[in-house]
Amino acid sequence: MKSLGWIKLSLKSGSVGMNVVGALIFGVGFAILGYCPGTIAGAIGNGYLDAITGGLAGILLGTWIFAIMYPKLKEGILKKGDYGDITIPGLLKVNQWVVVVPAVTLIVLVLYWIEKANL
């Protein structure tokens, strides 16, 4: 869609600090309850009480705590290791399709292998 001019991407810069904080929040929540955000939504849809009480409460509480701490974090740890708004094609200095086509091919092959292996 980008190549056809239908959309314009707005890249956001990233940093090592952002990844560390995000991984810690995600990891703690996953370790405590055993759900990632997507599976919490599915489990809530199925009516699992642990997902409704612990999962939804954890998402709301974690979001609230992060929002309160964000003003202090954004000038501190979230800026550590800033690497800008790079993409894999930009890093490799190639057209985006040089990355997209092999990635899609690899995903299709892995999914096919998983289906055939009956894992």
Rosetta blueprint (number, residue, H / E / L):
1 M L
2 K L
3 S L
4 L L
5 G L
6 W L
7 I L
8 K L
9 L L
10 S L
11 L L
12 K L
13 S L
14 G E
15 S E
16 V H
17 G H
18 M H
19 N H
20 V H
21 V H
22 G H
23 A H
24 L H
25 I H
26 F H
27 G H
28 V H
29 G H
30 F H
31 A H
32 I H
33 L H
34 G L
35 Y L
36 C L
37 P H
38 G H
39 T H
40 I H
41 A H
42 G H
43 A H
44 I H
45 G H
46 N L
47 G L
48 Y L
49 L H
50 D H
51 A H
52 I H
53 T H
54 G H
55 G H
56 L H
57 A H
58 G H
59 I H
60 L H
61 L H
62 G H
63 T H
64 W H
65 I H
66 F H
67 A H
68 I H
69 M H
70 Y H
71 P H
72 K H
73 L H
74 K H
75 E L
76 G L
77 I H
78 L H
79 K H
80 K L
81 G L
82 D E
83 Y E
84 G E
85 D L
86 I L
87 T L
88 I H
89 P H
90 G H
91 L H
92 L H
93 K L
94 V L
95 N L
96 Q H
97 W H
98 V H
99 V H
100 V H
101 V H
102 P H
103 A H
104 V H
105 T H
106 L H
107 I H
108 V H
109 L H
110 V H
111 L H
112 Y H
113 W H
114 I H
115 E H
116 K H
117 A H
118 N L
119 L L
